[in-house]
Each structure stands twice: as structure tokens, then as C-alpha cells.
Amino acid sequence: MYRTIPNDQNICPKCSFPKDLCICESLGQEEQRVDIYTERRKWGRWVTVVSFLGNIDINLNDFSKKAKKFCASGGTVKNKTIELQGDHRLKIKKFLIDNGFPEENIEIRNVVKQKYKKRR
């Protein structure tokens, strides 16, 4: 006897697996490349920038909420980047690895960008 699924709402439209076994998010994370670097902002504040290069299949707002909670800091989402207040490069790398991103695709750049120039 063959078993059929009564409606198509239980099947993911992207990967064609049942929604309980959906692998779309993990496939997107394996192909994703992530750059992590710091910037110095106005009044000498440090900001950690996590930029996602390539197609993003995850919801960045929910993901940034989890990252901010993990790093115990504030932050925001702009375009394909997450900005966290403070220098959290190593913490965010550990957070990304724990959430399924491969370590080979995560790059921490030691380049410090200074967006704000001091006046004299």
C-alpha cells in the first residue's frame, strides 16, 4: 500500500522534502560566505560588522536577534549585514559555527575601517 501526503502544504516548495525534514536553510548556510570586521564610529565606538556574501536564505532580523542575545549587545540589520555594538569578532564567529555555518566560509578580517574622522 502506498502512503500519500493529503495536501501540498506539508511539502517545502524549494527542496521538495516534508517541512519537518526541510534542508533549505542548511544548504544556504553551507554555500554562504561571511566576512567579519570592525569599524570605528563616531565618538570612538567600535562596531562589529558581519557581512553575508551571496544569496541569503535565512531571515536576518531573527538571526540578528539571536546574535545580539548571544553577544549581549545591541545592533541592527542593514542590507546584507548585521552590525553589533562593540568588538565581538570571536564571539560572533563561534555563534555562526554553532548555527551551522562552516568554519572555512567565515573570515575574520583584521582591517579596521574608520568611518568618522576626528576634527581638530
LOVEXZA-352499 format. One record per residue: residue in one letter; x, z, y of N, C-alpha, C in turn. Coordinates in Angstrom, 3 decimals, decimal comma. Each point is the difference from the previous one (the first is absolute). Layout:
LOVEXZA-352499
drenba = a n.px = X n.pz = Z n.py = Y ca.px = X ca.pz = Z ca.py = Y c.px = X c.pz = Z c.py = Y
...
***
This chain:
LOVEXZA-352499
drenba = m n.px = 0,839 n.pz = 0,000 n.py = -1,164 ca.px = -0,839 ca.pz = 0,000 ca.py = 1,164 c.px = 0,897 c.pz = 0,000 c.py = 1,244
drenba = y n.px = -0,343 n.pz = -0,808 n.py = 0,991 ca.px = 0,771 ca.pz = -0,092 ca.py = 1,221 c.px = -0,566 c.pz = 0,949 c.py = 1,045
drenba = r n.px = 0,914 n.pz = 0,573 n.py = 0,748 ca.px = -0,406 ca.pz = 0,922 ca.py = 1,052 c.px = 0,141 c.pz = -0,715 c.py = 1,346
drenba = t n.px = -1,028 n.pz = 0,022 n.py = 0,777 ca.px = 0,041 ca.pz = -0,657 ca.py = 1,302 c.px = -0,223 c.pz = 1,026 c.py = 1,096
drenba = i n.px = 0,523 n.pz = -0,295 n.py = 1,155 ca.px = -0,212 ca.pz = 0,858 ca.py = 1,162 c.px = -1,272 c.pz = -0,481 c.py = 0,686
drenba = p n.px = -0,955 n.pz = 0,887 n.py = 0,261 ca.px = -1,304 ca.pz = -0,428 ca.py = 0,482 c.px = 0,015 c.pz = -0,680 c.py = 1,367
drenba = n n.px = 0,873 n.pz = 0,403 n.py = 0,905 ca.px = 0,028 ca.pz = -0,648 ca.py = 1,313 c.px = 1,443 c.pz = -0,197 c.py = 0,452
drenba = d n.px = 0,195 n.pz = -0,904 n.py = 0,941 ca.px = 1,338 ca.pz = -0,337 ca.py = 0,477 c.px = 0,545 c.pz = 1,015 c.py = 0,998
drenba = q n.px = -0,745 n.pz = 1,008 n.py = 0,342 ca.px = 0,464 ca.pz = 0,991 ca.py = 0,966 c.px = 1,068 c.pz = 0,913 c.py = -0,586
drenba = n n.px = 0,137 n.pz = 0,046 n.py = -1,302 ca.px = 1,000 ca.pz = 0,841 ca.py = -0,645 c.px = 1,334 c.pz = -0,704 c.py = -0,159
drenba = i n.px = 0,098 n.pz = -1,275 n.py = 0,407 ca.px = 1,222 ca.pz = -0,781 ca.py = -0,173 c.px = 0,633 c.pz = -0,259 c.py = 1,363
drenba = c n.px = 1,303 n.pz = 0,193 n.py = 0,098 ca.px = 0,736 ca.pz = -0,257 ca.py = 1,237 c.px = 0,088 c.pz = -1,517 c.py = 0,225
drenba = p n.px = -0,331 n.pz = -0,479 n.py = 1,190 ca.px = 0,039 ca.pz = -1,445 ca.py = 0,236 c.px = 1,408 c.pz = -0,583 c.py = 0,068
drenba = k n.px = 1,019 n.pz = 0,841 n.py = 0,269 ca.px = 1,368 ca.pz = -0,506 ca.py = 0,121 c.px = 0,708 c.pz = -0,129 c.py = -1,342
drenba = c n.px = -0,029 n.pz = 1,085 n.py = -0,793 ca.px = 0,776 ca.pz = -0,004 ca.py = -1,246 c.px = -0,849 c.pz = -0,202 c.py = -1,246
drenba = s n.px = -1,313 n.pz = -0,005 n.py = 0,114 ca.px = -0,950 ca.pz = -0,203 ca.py = -1,100 c.px = 0,037 c.pz = 1,099 c.py = -1,051
drenba = f n.px = 0,539 n.pz = 1,156 n.py = 0,340 ca.px = -0,047 ca.pz = 1,168 ca.py = -0,872 c.px = -1,184 c.pz = 0,859 c.py = 0,418
drenba = p n.px = -0,489 n.pz = 0,864 n.py = -0,886 ca.px = -1,009 ca.pz = 0,965 ca.py = 0,427 c.px = 0,553 c.pz = 0,872 c.py = 1,134
drenba = k n.px = -0,862 n.pz = 0,422 n.py = 0,897 ca.px = 0,456 ca.pz = 0,761 ca.py = 1,173 c.px = 0,694 c.pz = 1,295 c.py = -0,381
drenba = d n.px = -0,306 n.pz = 0,556 n.py = -1,171 ca.px = 0,687 ca.pz = 1,210 ca.py = -0,462 c.px = 1,463 c.pz = -0,288 c.py = -0,324
drenba = l n.px = 0,296 n.pz = -1,222 n.py = -0,438 ca.px = 1,354 ca.pz = -0,389 ca.py = -0,402 c.px = 0,648 c.pz = -0,968 c.py = 0,985
drenba = c n.px = -0,519 n.pz = -0,104 n.py = 1,207 ca.px = 0,472 ca.pz = -0,968 ca.py = 0,993 c.px = 1,488 c.pz = 0,219 c.py = 0,311
drenba = i n.px = 0,761 n.pz = -1,097 n.py = 0,022 ca.px = 1,448 ca.pz = 0,082 ca.py = 0,244 c.px = 0,403 c.pz = -0,712 c.py = 1,291
drenba = c n.px = -0,946 n.pz = -0,356 n.py = 0,827 ca.px = 0,298 ca.pz = -0,753 ca.py = 1,229 c.px = 0,940 c.pz = 0,768 c.py = 0,927
drenba = e n.px = -0,259 n.pz = 1,286 n.py = 0,190 ca.px = 0,811 ca.pz = 0,783 ca.py = 0,925 c.px = 1,430 c.pz = 0,139 c.py = -0,499
drenba = s n.px = 0,197 n.pz = 0,208 n.py = -1,301 ca.px = 1,358 ca.pz = 0,137 ca.py = -0,525 c.px = 0,752 c.pz = -1,323 c.py = 0,047
drenba = l n.px = -0,689 n.pz = -1,126 n.py = -0,192 ca.px = 0,664 ca.pz = -1,302 ca.py = 0,114 c.px = 0,456 c.pz = -0,250 c.py = 1,426
drenba = g n.px = -0,817 n.pz = 0,364 n.py = 0,968 ca.px = 0,370 ca.pz = -0,177 ca.py = 1,399 c.px = 1,188 c.pz = 0,859 c.py = 0,377
drenba = q n.px = 0,083 n.pz = 1,199 n.py = -0,547 ca.px = 1,101 ca.pz = 0,896 ca.py = 0,321 c.px = 1,309 c.pz = -0,487 c.py = -0,603
drenba = e n.px = -0,050 n.pz = -0,617 n.py = -1,166 ca.px = 1,230 ca.pz = -0,478 ca.py = -0,623 c.px = 0,594 c.pz = -1,184 c.py = 0,755
drenba = e n.px = -0,838 n.pz = -0,820 n.py = 0,635 ca.px = 0,475 ca.pz = -1,150 ca.py = 0,739 c.px = 0,347 c.pz = 0,340 c.py = 1,447
drenba = q n.px = -0,387 n.pz = 1,157 n.py = 0,464 ca.px = 0,154 ca.pz = 0,403 ca.py = 1,389 c.px = 1,433 c.pz = 0,399 c.py = 0,327
drenba = r n.px = 0,492 n.pz = -0,391 n.py = 1,171 ca.px = 1,314 ca.pz = 0,432 ca.py = 0,486 c.px = -0,240 c.pz = 0,909 c.py = 1,202
drenba = v n.px = 0,720 n.pz = 1,125 n.py = 0,057 ca.px = -0,242 ca.pz = 1,004 ca.py = 1,027 c.px = 1,304 c.pz = 0,303 c.py = 0,721
drenba = d n.px = -0,018 n.pz = -0,036 n.py = 1,335 ca.px = 1,139 ca.pz = 0,401 ca.py = 0,822 c.px = -0,351 c.pz = 1,298 c.py = 0,703
drenba = i n.px = 0,953 n.pz = 0,945 n.py = -0,006 ca.px = -0,191 ca.pz = 1,281 ca.py = 0,665 c.px = 1,135 c.pz = 0,159 c.py = 1,006
drenba = y n.px = -0,343 n.pz = 0,284 n.py = 1,243 ca.px = 1,024 ca.pz = 0,228 ca.py = 1,016 c.px = -0,561 c.pz = 0,939 c.py = 1,063
drenba = t n.px = 0,875 n.pz = 0,469 n.py = 0,893 ca.px = -0,424 ca.pz = 0,909 ca.py = 1,055 c.px = 0,161 c.pz = -0,662 c.py = 1,358
drenba = e n.px = -0,827 n.pz = 0,423 n.py = 0,927 ca.px = 0,077 ca.pz = -0,442 ca.py = 1,382 c.px = 0,019 c.pz = 1,222 c.py = 0,890
drenba = r n.px = 0,664 n.pz = -0,136 n.py = 1,122 ca.px = -0,004 ca.pz = 1,069 ca.py = 0,994 c.px = -0,961 c.pz = -0,415 c.py = 1,107
drenba = r n.px = -0,969 n.pz = 0,841 n.py = 0,268 ca.px = -1,033 ca.pz = -0,321 ca.py = 0,974 c.px = 0,188 c.pz = 0,808 c.py = 1,283
drenba = k n.px = -0,985 n.pz = -0,085 n.py = 0,828 ca.px = 0,019 ca.pz = 0,682 ca.py = 1,294 c.px = 0,219 c.pz = 1,505 c.py = -0,182
drenba = w n.px = 0,772 n.pz = 0,563 n.py = 0,889 ca.px = 0,382 ca.pz = 1,411 ca.py = -0,006 c.px = 0,821 c.pz = 0,386 c.py = -1,230
drenba = g n.px = 0,685 n.pz = -0,969 n.py = -0,591 ca.px = 0,918 ca.pz = 0,280 ca.py = -1,103 c.px = -0,660 c.pz = 0,333 c.py = -1,327
drenba = r n.px = -1,252 n.pz = -0,355 n.py = -0,169 ca.px = -0,718 ca.pz = 0,290 ca.py = -1,245 c.px = 0,368 c.pz = -1,020 c.py = -1,069
drenba = w n.px = 0,145 n.pz = 0,469 n.py = -1,242 ca.px = 0,303 ca.pz = -0,873 ca.py = -1,127 c.px = -1,294 c.pz = -0,419 c.py = -0,680
drenba = v n.px = -0,042 n.pz = -1,252 n.py = -0,410 ca.px = -1,152 ca.pz = -0,540 ca.py = -0,724 c.px = 0,522 c.pz = -0,738 c.py = -1,223
drenba = t n.px = -0,537 n.pz = 0,316 n.py = -1,171 ca.px = 0,332 ca.pz = -0,722 ca.py = -1,225 c.px = -0,999 c.pz = -1,131 c.py = -0,167
drenba = v n.px = 0,526 n.pz = -1,216 n.py = -0,152 ca.px = -0,849 ca.pz = -1,184 ca.py = -0,135 c.px = 0,123 c.pz = -0,525 c.py = -1,428
drenba = v n.px = -1,137 n.pz = -0,136 n.py = -0,681 ca.px = -0,059 ca.pz = -0,552 ca.py = -1,352 c.px = -0,690 c.pz = -1,351 c.py = 0,120
drenba = s n.px = 0,764 n.pz = -1,088 n.py = -0,165 ca.px = -0,607 ca.pz = -1,326 ca.py = 0,153 c.px = -0,095 c.pz = -0,675 c.py = -1,360
drenba = f n.px = -1,177 n.pz = -0,549 n.py = -0,273 ca.px = -0,287 ca.pz = -0,673 ca.py = -1,261 c.px = 0,140 c.pz = -1,494 c.py = 0,214
drenba = l n.px = 0,877 n.pz = -0,641 n.py = -0,766 ca.px = 0,237 ca.pz = -1,430 ca.py = 0,111 c.px = -0,685 c.pz = -0,699 c.py = -1,159
drenba = g n.px = -0,789 n.pz = -1,004 n.py = 0,292 ca.px = -0,742 ca.pz = -0,712 ca.py = -1,044 c.px = -1,469 c.pz = 0,344 c.py = 0,062
drenba = n n.px = -0,721 n.pz = -0,372 n.py = -1,054 ca.px = -1,440 ca.pz = 0,260 ca.py = -0,064 c.px = -0,264 c.pz = 1,457 c.py = -0,327
drenba = i n.px = -0,949 n.pz = 0,578 n.py = 0,694 ca.px = -0,344 ca.pz = 1,408 ca.py = -0,212 c.px = -1,372 c.pz = 0,063 c.py = -0,648
drenba = d n.px = -0,069 n.pz = 0,580 n.py = -1,197 ca.px = -1,277 ca.pz = 0,149 ca.py = -0,697 c.px = -0,569 c.pz = 1,403 c.py = 0,128
drenba = i n.px = 0,760 n.pz = 0,921 n.py = 0,610 ca.px = -0,471 ca.pz = 1,376 ca.py = 0,121 c.px = -0,625 c.pz = 0,210 c.py = 1,374
drenba = n n.px = -0,829 n.pz = 1,001 n.py = 0,110 ca.px = -0,596 ca.pz = 0,373 ca.py = 1,277 c.px = 1,010 c.pz = 0,867 c.py = 0,746
drenba = l n.px = 0,577 n.pz = -0,526 n.py = 1,074 ca.px = 1,054 ca.pz = 0,721 ca.py = 0,707 c.px = -0,505 c.pz = 1,268 c.py = 0,679
drenba = n n.px = -1,240 n.pz = 0,040 n.py = 0,424 ca.px = -0,517 ca.pz = 1,206 ca.py = 0,638 c.px = -0,045 c.pz = 1,170 c.py = -0,978
drenba = d n.px = -0,498 n.pz = -0,234 n.py = -1,205 ca.px = -0,031 ca.pz = 1,065 ca.py = -1,012 c.px = 1,411 c.pz = 0,375 c.py = -0,446
drenba = f n.px = 0,851 n.pz = -1,022 n.py = -0,155 ca.px = 1,371 ca.pz = 0,251 ca.py = -0,439 c.px = 0,773 c.pz = 0,789 c.py = 1,058
drenba = s n.px = -0,214 n.pz = -0,306 n.py = 1,280 ca.px = 0,700 ca.pz = 0,731 ca.py = 1,059 c.px = -0,490 c.pz = 1,441 c.py = 0,085
drenba = k n.px = -1,270 n.pz = 0,208 n.py = -0,287 ca.px = -0,543 ca.pz = 1,364 ca.py = 0,009 c.px = 0,709 c.pz = 0,850 c.py = -1,060
drenba = k n.px = 0,200 n.pz = -0,576 n.py = -1,190 ca.px = 0,719 ca.pz = 0,710 ca.py = -1,064 c.px = 1,459 c.pz = 0,221 c.py = 0,380
drenba = a n.px = 0,624 n.pz = -1,012 n.py = 0,634 ca.px = 1,409 ca.pz = 0,117 ca.py = 0,396 c.px = 0,180 c.pz = 1,066 c.py = 1,070
drenba = k n.px = -0,916 n.pz = 0,052 n.py = 0,964 ca.px = 0,088 ca.pz = 1,008 ca.py = 1,053 c.px = -0,173 c.pz = 1,401 c.py = -0,573
drenba = k n.px = -0,868 n.pz = 0,129 n.py = -0,972 ca.px = -0,201 ca.pz = 1,301 ca.py = -0,635 c.px = 1,241 c.pz = 0,405 c.py = -0,795
drenba = f n.px = 0,621 n.pz = -0,976 n.py = -0,692 ca.px = 1,200 ca.pz = 0,277 ca.py = -0,787 c.px = 1,163 c.pz = 0,415 c.py = 0,895
drenba = c n.px = 0,158 n.pz = -0,667 n.py = 1,139 ca.px = 1,114 ca.pz = 0,285 ca.py = 0,913 c.px = -0,334 c.pz = 1,093 c.py = 1,008
drenba = a n.px = -1,231 n.pz = 0,455 n.py = 0,037 ca.px = -0,454 ca.pz = 1,034 ca.py = 0,934 c.px = 0,288 c.pz = -0,410 c.py = 1,436
drenba = s n.px = -0,427 n.pz = -1,214 n.py = 0,352 ca.px = 0,216 ca.pz = -0,488 ca.py = 1,361 c.px = -1,167 c.pz = -0,889 c.py = 0,408
drenba = g n.px = -0,026 n.pz = -0,349 n.py = 1,266 ca.px = -1,002 ca.pz = -0,917 ca.py = 0,502 c.px = 0,513 c.pz = -1,420 c.py = -0,086
drenba = g n.px = -0,864 n.pz = -0,939 n.py = 0,301 ca.px = 0,431 ca.pz = -1,384 ca.py = -0,038 c.px = -1,163 c.pz = -0,941 c.py = 0,225
drenba = t n.px = 0,299 n.pz = -1,300 n.py = -0,114 ca.px = -1,005 ca.pz = -1,028 ca.py = 0,233 c.px = 0,309 c.pz = -1,238 c.py = -0,830
drenba = v n.px = -0,961 n.pz = -0,913 n.py = -0,026 ca.px = 0,171 ca.pz = -1,285 ca.py = -0,686 c.px = -0,100 c.pz = -1,103 c.py = 1,044
drenba = k n.px = 0,997 n.pz = -0,886 n.py = 0,025 ca.px = -0,011 ca.pz = -1,155 ca.py = 0,900 c.px = 0,417 c.pz = -1,222 c.py = -0,799
drenba = n n.px = -0,851 n.pz = -1,029 n.py = 0,014 ca.px = 0,239 ca.pz = -1,233 ca.py = -0,754 c.px = 0,312 c.pz = 0,309 c.py = -1,450
drenba = k n.px = 1,190 n.pz = -0,332 n.py = -0,476 ca.px = 0,390 ca.pz = 0,290 ca.py = -1,388 c.px = 0,994 c.pz = 1,147 c.py = -0,065
drenba = t n.px = -0,035 n.pz = 0,916 n.py = 0,962 ca.px = 0,948 ca.pz = 1,109 ca.py = 0,023 c.px = -0,725 c.pz = 1,336 c.py = 0,098
drenba = i n.px = 0,667 n.pz = 1,022 n.py = -0,523 ca.px = -0,434 ca.pz = 1,382 ca.py = 0,162 c.px = 1,072 c.pz = 0,689 c.py = 0,819
drenba = e n.px = -0,399 n.pz = 0,674 n.py = 1,082 ca.px = 0,933 ca.pz = 0,722 ca.py = 0,845 c.px = -0,253 c.pz = 1,489 c.py = -0,167
drenba = l n.px = 1,065 n.pz = 0,743 n.py = -0,346 ca.px = -0,096 ca.pz = 1,449 ca.py = -0,184 c.px = 0,847 c.pz = 0,699 c.py = 1,055
drenba = q n.px = -0,518 n.pz = 1,080 n.py = 0,549 ca.px = 0,737 ca.pz = 0,743 ca.py = 1,007 c.px = 1,104 c.pz = 0,803 c.py = -0,670
drenba = g n.px = 1,245 n.pz = -0,199 n.py = 0,437 ca.px = 1,141 ca.pz = 0,714 ca.py = -0,551 c.px = 0,809 c.pz = -0,887 c.py = -0,937
drenba = d n.px = 1,131 n.pz = 0,520 n.py = -0,461 ca.px = 0,880 ca.pz = -0,734 ca.py = -0,913 c.px = -0,340 c.pz = 0,404 c.py = -1,433
drenba = h n.px = -0,738 n.pz = -0,859 n.py = -0,700 ca.px = -0,461 ca.pz = 0,285 ca.py = -1,363 c.px = 0,411 c.pz = -1,102 c.py = -0,964
drenba = r n.px = 1,159 n.pz = -0,607 n.py = 0,194 ca.px = 0,394 ca.pz = -1,151 ca.py = -0,817 c.px = 0,082 c.pz = 0,344 c.py = -1,483
drenba = l n.px = 0,642 n.pz = 1,097 n.py = -0,348 ca.px = 0,159 ca.pz = 0,350 ca.py = -1,417 c.px = -1,308 c.pz = 0,487 c.py = -0,624
drenba = k n.px = -0,795 n.pz = 0,749 n.py = 0,770 ca.px = -1,293 ca.pz = 0,478 ca.py = -0,508 c.px = -0,937 c.pz = -1,162 c.py = -0,292
drenba = i n.px = -0,038 n.pz = -0,963 n.py = 0,915 ca.px = -0,931 ca.pz = -1,116 ca.py = -0,181 c.px = 0,451 c.pz = -0,893 c.py = -1,150
drenba = k n.px = 1,314 n.pz = -0,101 n.py = -0,230 ca.px = 0,486 ca.pz = -0,779 ca.py = -1,147 c.px = -0,466 c.pz = 0,654 c.py = -1,304
drenba = k n.px = 0,127 n.pz = 1,325 n.py = -0,086 ca.px = -0,461 ca.pz = 0,726 ca.py = -1,189 c.px = -1,512 c.pz = -0,170 c.py = -0,171
drenba = f n.px = -0,731 n.pz = 0,041 n.py = 1,101 ca.px = -1,457 ca.pz = -0,174 ca.py = -0,050 c.px = -0,368 c.pz = -1,390 c.py = -0,519
drenba = l n.px = 0,698 n.pz = -1,026 n.py = 0,459 ca.px = -0,292 ca.pz = -1,366 ca.py = -0,440 c.px = 0,296 c.pz = -0,182 c.py = -1,485
drenba = i n.px = 1,120 n.pz = 0,576 n.py = -0,469 ca.px = 0,361 ca.pz = -0,091 ca.py = -1,419 c.px = -1,040 c.pz = 0,721 c.py = -0,849
drenba = d n.px = -0,451 n.pz = 1,170 n.py = 0,455 ca.px = -1,016 ca.pz = 0,756 ca.py = -0,737 c.px = -1,338 c.pz = -0,748 c.py = -0,069
drenba = n n.px = -0,250 n.pz = -0,881 n.py = 0,968 ca.px = -1,252 ca.pz = -0,749 ca.py = 0,035 c.px = 0,111 c.pz = -1,393 c.py = -0,597
drenba = g n.px = 1,055 n.pz = -0,276 n.py = -0,767 ca.px = 0,060 ca.pz = -1,227 ca.py = -0,777 c.px = 0,820 c.pz = -1,131 c.py = 0,583
drenba = f n.px = 0,627 n.pz = 0,185 n.py = 1,146 ca.px = 0,866 ca.pz = -1,048 ca.py = 0,541 c.px = 1,355 c.pz = 0,073 c.py = -0,695
drenba = p n.px = 0,559 n.pz = -1,132 n.py = -0,462 ca.px = 1,310 ca.pz = 0,038 ca.py = -0,662 c.px = 1,109 c.pz = 0,332 c.py = 1,001
drenba = e n.px = 0,962 n.pz = 0,786 n.py = -0,461 ca.px = 1,096 ca.pz = 0,446 ca.py = 0,870 c.px = 0,841 c.pz = -1,171 c.py = 0,499
drenba = e n.px = 0,081 n.pz = -1,078 n.py = -0,789 ca.px = 0,812 ca.pz = -1,155 ca.py = 0,392 c.px = -0,594 c.pz = -0,707 c.py = 1,217
drenba = n n.px = -1,307 n.pz = 0,123 n.py = 0,213 ca.px = -0,659 ca.pz = -0,700 ca.py = 1,099 c.px = -0,071 c.pz = 0,824 c.py = 1,282
drenba = i n.px = 0,520 n.pz = 1,223 n.py = -0,032 ca.px = -0,030 ca.pz = 0,865 ca.py = 1,177 c.px = 1,394 c.pz = 0,041 c.py = 0,601
drenba = e n.px = 0,102 n.pz = -0,335 n.py = 1,282 ca.px = 1,298 ca.pz = -0,022 ca.py = 0,674 c.px = -0,051 c.pz = 0,925 c.py = 1,213
drenba = i n.px = 0,951 n.pz = 0,944 n.py = 0,046 ca.px = 0,126 ca.pz = 0,868 ca.py = 1,166 c.px = 1,108 c.pz = -0,578 c.py = 0,859
drenba = r n.px = -0,361 n.pz = -0,415 n.py = 1,202 ca.px = 0,992 ca.pz = -0,540 ca.py = 0,917 c.px = 0,464 c.pz = 1,111 c.py = 0,928
drenba = n n.px = 1,298 n.pz = 0,067 n.py = 0,221 ca.px = 0,564 ca.pz = 1,019 ca.py = 0,876 c.px = 0,066 c.pz = -0,455 c.py = 1,446
drenba = v n.px = -0,589 n.pz = -1,153 n.py = 0,280 ca.px = -0,026 ca.pz = -0,513 ca.py = 1,361 c.px = -0,981 c.pz = 0,837 c.py = 0,805
drenba = v n.px = 0,459 n.pz = 0,494 n.py = 1,127 ca.px = -0,860 ca.pz = 0,784 ca.py = 0,869 c.px = -0,388 c.pz = -0,878 c.py = 1,180
drenba = k n.px = -1,273 n.pz = -0,292 n.py = 0,101 ca.px = -0,487 ca.pz = -0,786 ca.py = 1,132 c.px = -0,418 c.pz = 0,949 c.py = 1,106
drenba = q n.px = 0,403 n.pz = -0,331 n.py = 1,209 ca.px = -0,392 ca.pz = 0,820 ca.py = 1,135 c.px = -0,917 c.pz = -0,834 c.py = 0,877
drenba = k n.px = -1,273 n.pz = 0,348 n.py = 0,020 ca.px = -0,974 ca.pz = -0,758 ca.py = 0,760 c.px = -0,020 c.pz = 0,404 c.py = 1,461
drenba = y n.px = 0,406 n.pz = 1,214 n.py = 0,307 ca.px = -0,099 ca.pz = 0,511 ca.py = 1,340 c.px = 1,389 c.pz = 0,245 c.py = 0,557
drenba = k n.px = 0,288 n.pz = -0,567 n.py = 1,158 ca.px = 1,301 ca.pz = 0,205 ca.py = 0,628 c.px = -0,148 c.pz = 1,064 c.py = 1,094
drenba = k n.px = 0,954 n.pz = 0,907 n.py = 0,028 ca.px = -0,046 ca.pz = 1,078 ca.py = 0,992 c.px = 0,390 c.pz = -0,535 c.py = 1,379
drenba = r n.px = -0,685 n.pz = 0,490 n.py = 0,999 ca.px = 0,336 ca.pz = -0,332 ca.py = 1,374 c.px = 1,010 c.pz = 0,999 c.py = 0,541
drenba = r n.px = 0,805 n.pz = -0,453 n.py = 0,900 ca.px = 0,957 ca.pz = 0,928 ca.py = 0,626 c.px = -0,272 c.pz = 0,114 c.py = 1,448
***
